[in-house]
Amino acid sequence: MRITVIGAGPGGYEAAIMAAKLGAEVTIIEKNSPGGTCLNRGCIPTKALLATSDALETIHNAKAFGINVEGTVAPDFKAIMERKAKVVSGLVKGIEYLFNANNVTMIKGTGTLVDKNTVAVSKDDGTTVTIKADKIILATGSVPIVPALFQFDGKKVISSDEVLELQALPKSMIIAGGGVIGCEIGQFLSRMGTQITIVEMADQILPLEDAETAKQLARQFKKDKLKVLTGNGIASVEVTETGIQANLTNGKSVEAESMLVAIGRRSYLDNLNARSIGVAVDERGRINVNHKMETNIPGIYAIGDIVATPLLAHVAAKEGIVAAYNAVKDAGKTVAYQAVPRCVYTEPEVAGVGLTELECVAQGIAYKVGQFDFRALGKAQAMSKIQGFVKIIVDSKDVIIGAAVVGAHATDLLAELSLAVHLGLTAEQIGDCIHAHPTLSEAIMEAAHDVHGVCVHKA
Ligand SMILES: Cc1cc2nc3c(=O)[nH]c(=O)nc-3n(C[C@H](O)[C@H](O)[C@H](O)COP(=O)(O)OP(=O)(O)OC[C@H]3O[C@@H](n4cnc5c(N)ncnc54)[C@H](O)[C@@H]3O)c2cc1C
């Protein structure tokens, strides 16, 4: 079985390696660096930068731990960006190693579909090679959306691609969009010393998350002196001699040296020729797939940011594994979308899985909530990380249908709750499970007890 994968992001490289492990002869085509958006321009560089701002914050708070820090504590932006690049390049090498170890052939170039069994690859040196495949997996990902009104120039008005390659720290920046990317990059730059103003059209930052968790983050932003303007969009942008003026829909305006546009991403099908060979695409340019991740053309699969599922690396990766199983083994595997973890790596971290309370209300689902504050946990007090809570949402049968966590390590804590939603566990089952003491995970057990009003550590 010959499999060709186009795009080596988290969707494509997982699919390629899994297909090889299942016995297929695999070729993967990538026009840039393996790892895709996630590794080169997304998840990993942002987390490397946030690790720096986190370390800086810990040093600023040293006194609270009984440590005297003397002399100047100042971020070195060049060194920070170099560290980020080193983390990325190490992981890129790791993917190349795995390709070699699993006999996956990587061809550097742009892949174009010729027909359902043929891909043409245009290489950087101007030559083209043609590859024959029994099955093809499309994984070409997404790119930032920057509407014309923002006057994108890649210098003063930039997207997440450029912000992660900044050579110098901007004095001030407007961030259009208070979603995950806007909040993460906003907090990093703010803690480095940039004056940040986030403009979010919805009534809260992180519009898709639980309102109370978003409020906790907004509170921290206020402490950080990071300005947040919600409830109004950007109507127009003027590029001035000194920077940018963003005119808001309420008639007010904001000025800064530069602007980051972080309002969303679109699927990237450029040069792929998918539509021309008959691959069905929806009105938003995303490839239609069935539950097996197969397109309308049998033998062509599509995964990750190019399909109409959450734009997340772990979703792309899971879809890649499922597509590989189905392509190589006709396994009939599907993705369990009911438990997609959503994580924001700010301080405090914000995480959610399953339904929010608002979604329960909108869908007319009768639900109950259990909640427990970090403040009452021994571990949180010992760590001086008392800001945060766990919220568990159950249906009328006590089955956990959603959860939200805000606070230190919220993104790691979410794993237990994701498993609970994935397996349809009840709050009673989670509450009955012994959780180690002292850990932050005790908040999950206590929130589960609180669903039934029997939380010992709550008044
Ligand atoms: C700033 C930022 C932070 C993020 N943080 C997180 C996070 O913390 N957690 C999370 O889960 N998600 C995060 N994401 C989202 C995540 O990066 C994407 O959901 C994920 O990378 C999608 O994977 P993919 O494989 O579908 O596509 P991509 O990662 O976009 O990879 C697609 C690859 O295909 C290549 N390609 C495209 N067309 C062709 C062609 N014709 N021929 C050859 N190669 C081609 C591209 O060069 C690219 O390498 C973040 C995104 C951004 C922008």
PDBQT file of the ligand as one rigid body, heavy atoms in Angstrom, charges set to zero:
ROOT
HETATM    1  C1  LIG A 501       0.135  31.334  17.316  1.00  0.00    +0.000 C 
HETATM    2  C2  LIG A 501      -0.562  29.999  17.345  1.00  0.00    +0.000 A 
HETATM    3  C3  LIG A 501      -0.590  29.261  18.517  1.00  0.00    +0.000 A 
HETATM    4  C4  LIG A 501      -1.215  28.016  18.552  1.00  0.00    +0.000 A 
HETATM    5  N1  LIG A 501      -1.224  27.333  19.733  1.00  0.00    +0.000 NA
HETATM    6  C5  LIG A 501      -1.833  26.130  19.780  1.00  0.00    +0.000 A 
HETATM    7  C6  LIG A 501      -1.815  25.366  20.974  1.00  0.00    +0.000 A 
HETATM    8  O1  LIG A 501      -1.248  25.787  21.988  1.00  0.00    +0.000 OA
HETATM    9  N2  LIG A 501      -2.429  24.161  20.974  1.00  0.00    +0.000 N 
HETATM   10  C7  LIG A 501      -3.065  23.679  19.863  1.00  0.00    +0.000 A 
HETATM   11  O2  LIG A 501      -3.618  22.587  19.935  1.00  0.00    +0.000 OA
HETATM   12  N3  LIG A 501      -3.091  24.377  18.715  1.00  0.00    +0.000 NA
HETATM   13  C8  LIG A 501      -2.476  25.572  18.642  1.00  0.00    +0.000 A 
HETATM   14  N4  LIG A 501      -2.468  26.262  17.460  1.00  0.00    +0.000 N 
HETATM   15  C9  LIG A 501      -3.157  25.665  16.294  1.00  0.00    +0.000 C 
HETATM   16  C10 LIG A 501      -2.281  24.578  15.627  1.00  0.00    +0.000 C 
HETATM   17  O3  LIG A 501      -1.032  25.130  15.307  1.00  0.00    +0.000 OA
HETATM   18  C11 LIG A 501      -2.973  24.046  14.390  1.00  0.00    +0.000 C 
HETATM   19  O4  LIG A 501      -4.273  23.645  14.711  1.00  0.00    +0.000 OA
HETATM   20  C12 LIG A 501      -2.214  22.857  13.820  1.00  0.00    +0.000 C 
HETATM   21  O5  LIG A 501      -0.892  23.216  13.476  1.00  0.00    +0.000 OA
HETATM   22  C13 LIG A 501      -2.932  22.297  12.597  1.00  0.00    +0.000 C 
HETATM   23  O6  LIG A 501      -2.210  21.212  12.118  1.00  0.00    +0.000 OA
HETATM   24  P1  LIG A 501      -2.298  20.766  10.582  1.00  0.00    +0.000 P 
HETATM   25  O7  LIG A 501      -1.400  19.584  10.461  1.00  0.00    +0.000 OA
HETATM   26  O8  LIG A 501      -3.703  20.649  10.169  1.00  0.00    +0.000 OA
HETATM   27  O9  LIG A 501      -1.716  21.995   9.737  1.00  0.00    +0.000 OA
HETATM   28  P2  LIG A 501      -0.405  22.852   9.847  1.00  0.00    +0.000 P 
HETATM   29  O10 LIG A 501       0.262  22.719  11.150  1.00  0.00    +0.000 OA
HETATM   30  O11 LIG A 501      -0.756  24.210   9.380  1.00  0.00    +0.000 OA
HETATM   31  O12 LIG A 501       0.573  22.172   8.783  1.00  0.00    +0.000 OA
HETATM   32  C14 LIG A 501       0.301  22.172   7.437  1.00  0.00    +0.000 C 
HETATM   33  C15 LIG A 501       1.605  22.000   6.674  1.00  0.00    +0.000 C 
HETATM   34  O13 LIG A 501       1.331  21.796   5.294  1.00  0.00    +0.000 OA
HETATM   35  C16 LIG A 501       2.300  22.474   4.501  1.00  0.00    +0.000 C 
HETATM   36  N5  LIG A 501       1.707  22.691   3.200  1.00  0.00    +0.000 N 
HETATM   37  C17 LIG A 501       0.606  23.427   2.877  1.00  0.00    +0.000 A 
HETATM   38  N6  LIG A 501       0.309  23.294   1.569  1.00  0.00    +0.000 NA
HETATM   39  C18 LIG A 501       1.232  22.447   1.057  1.00  0.00    +0.000 A 
HETATM   40  C19 LIG A 501       1.428  21.903  -0.232  1.00  0.00    +0.000 A 
HETATM   41  N7  LIG A 501       0.596  22.152  -1.243  1.00  0.00    +0.000 N 
HETATM   42  N8  LIG A 501       2.492  21.089  -0.411  1.00  0.00    +0.000 NA
HETATM   43  C20 LIG A 501       3.335  20.800   0.623  1.00  0.00    +0.000 A 
HETATM   44  N9  LIG A 501       3.177  21.271   1.864  1.00  0.00    +0.000 NA
HETATM   45  C21 LIG A 501       2.134  22.080   2.066  1.00  0.00    +0.000 A 
HETATM   46  C22 LIG A 501       2.553  23.746   5.309  1.00  0.00    +0.000 C 
HETATM   47  O14 LIG A 501       3.818  24.294   4.967  1.00  0.00    +0.000 OA
HETATM   48  C23 LIG A 501       2.513  23.226   6.742  1.00  0.00    +0.000 C 
HETATM   49  O15 LIG A 501       3.780  22.846   7.186  1.00  0.00    +0.000 OA
HETATM   50  C24 LIG A 501      -1.836  27.501  17.382  1.00  0.00    +0.000 A 
HETATM   51  C25 LIG A 501      -1.795  28.227  16.192  1.00  0.00    +0.000 A 
HETATM   52  C26 LIG A 501      -1.166  29.455  16.163  1.00  0.00    +0.000 A 
HETATM   53  C27 LIG A 501      -1.119  30.217  14.874  1.00  0.00    +0.000 C 
ENDROOT
TORSDOF 0
